[in-house]
Amino acid sequence: MSVFRSIVFSAVAAGIAVGTVTTMVQQVGTVPLILKAEVYERAAEPAPAASATPSAHSEHEHAAAAWEPQDGLERNVYTVAANILTAIGFSLLLGGFYALQARPVSWREGILWGLAGFAVFTLAPGLGLPPELPGVPAAPLGMRQLWWIATAVATACGIGLFVFRPSIATVVLGLCLIVAPHVVGAPHLAEVHTNVPELLSHQFTIAVTLTSFVFWILLGGLTSIAYGNFSAAKADASG
């Protein structure tokens, strides 16, 4: 039970810190680009057809479908909450791996775990499905999610073989696993028509990738530090 508590407490502590920092980085990097893309997206939307007798039901459906957080405080609150929850979730995963080591994990080793998380959840999927701005058409969500999950799992298994079962055979198998989703190819539309500038999409991809890099480096290092501190405190208390 003490190990579980250490994992949870360290995940919450690291998650709050990393989620907050990530939000601040996003305010400088990705958010301005999203706001610019939304201007292009709204400009491309057709004007709603006028209706002489709109029903209350149709108005309710339109309002529900069109809801989004208001710019400013409301949007920032939702963003920081989502970032903190995401960071806590991934930190729990890292804490579980740290606990399985059955030894102290230094912050340097934590950063290496963070780099592995960056490769699994950002770099590998992003090679086939780069981040997309509002107003840029994409393949059906289900197909993209399936390919993203398969790529993340294959990359994680490949890296795991490199680290935990190093041999010529496992290295070859690991490389095959990592490359396989990209050989199959990510789902894309045959033609994409958008008025969002390509340069803006390119800048967004770079900004998201760099933000994710910061996220994972901080998460790996801070989770290892927090887990080490909570584990030591529990050991002192029990001793």
Residue pairs with C-beta under 8 A, 6 or more apart in sequence:
2 234
2 238
3 99
3 231
5 230
5 234
6 95
6 99
6 227
6 230
6 231
6 234
7 92
7 95
7 96
7 98
7 99
7 227
8 92
8 95
9 226
9 230
10 91
10 95
10 223
10 226
10 227
10 229
10 230
11 88
11 91
11 92
11 94
11 95
11 223
11 226
12 88
12 91
13 222
13 226
13 230
14 87
14 88
14 91
14 219
14 222
14 223
14 225
14 226
15 84
15 85
15 87
15 88
15 89
15 90
15 91
15 219
16 84
16 87
16 88
17 218
17 222
18 83
18 87
18 91
18 215
18 218
18 219
18 222
19 80
19 83
19 84
19 85
19 86
19 87
19 88
20 80
20 83
20 84
21 214
21 218
22 83
22 87
22 211
22 214
22 215
22 218
23 76
23 79
23 80
23 83
25 211
25 214
26 79
26 83
26 211
27 76
29 207
29 208
29 210
29 211
30 204
30 207
30 208
30 211
31 79
33 133
33 200
33 203
33 204
33 207
34 133
34 134
34 204
35 71
36 200
37 133
37 134
37 135
37 136
37 196
37 200
37 204
38 134
38 135
40 135
40 194
40 195
40 196
40 197
40 200
41 134
41 135
41 196
43 195
44 135
44 194
44 195
51 58
69 75
69 77
69 78
87 215
87 219
90 117
90 121
90 219
91 219
91 223
94 110
94 113
94 114
94 117
94 219
94 220
94 223
94 224
95 223
95 227
97 113
98 105
98 110
98 113
98 223
98 224
98 227
99 227
104 228
104 231
105 113
105 224
105 227
105 228
106 224
107 221
107 224
107 225
108 221
109 224
110 220
110 221
110 222
110 223
110 224
110 225
111 217
111 220
111 221
112 220
113 220
113 224
114 216
114 217
114 218
114 219
114 220
114 221
115 216
115 217
115 220
116 156
116 159
116 163
117 216
117 219
117 220
118 212
118 213
118 215
118 216
118 217
119 155
119 159
120 152
120 155
120 156
120 159
121 152
121 212
121 216
122 209
122 212
122 213
122 216
123 209
124 151
124 152
124 154
124 155
124 178
124 181
125 147
125 148
125 151
125 152
126 205
126 208
126 209
127 182
128 147
128 151
128 181
128 182
128 185
128 186
129 144
129 147
129 148
129 186
130 201
130 205
131 204
131 205
131 208
131 209
132 138
132 201
132 204
133 196
133 200
133 201
133 204
134 196
135 194
135 195
135 196
136 192
136 194
136 196
136 201
137 189
137 192
137 193
137 194
138 144
138 188
138 189
139 186
139 187
139 188
139 189
140 187
143 187
144 186
144 187
147 181
147 184
147 186
147 187
150 181
151 181
151 182
151 186
154 177
154 178
154 180
154 181
155 177
155 178
155 181
157 174
157 177
158 173
158 174
158 175
158 176
158 177
158 178
159 174
159 178
160 174
161 170
161 171
161 173
161 174
161 177
162 170
162 171
162 174
